[in-house]
């Protein structure tokens, strides 16, 4: 049974998220759509977050696939999206 999971990745622009997903076996199959073995991801710019005068953008990704497949993908993607320095 497929599940749908939406994640926001602040500090990771759409172009960089596409690169990460490509490194994890995905291929772009449409405008801002990536597909890998057992998963699909639709990407868009995340709504900007404002903290005082700071404004941060990023990517919102909607993943579709089997839960076990997505869990394995998220584990690998987590390491790519970690940001040092705060």
Buried (B, 14 or more C-beta within 10 A) or exposed (E): EEEEBEBEBBEBBBEBBBBBBEEBBBEBEEEBBBBBEBBBBBBEEBEEEEEEEEEEBBBBBBBBBEEEBBEBBBEEBEEBBEEEEE
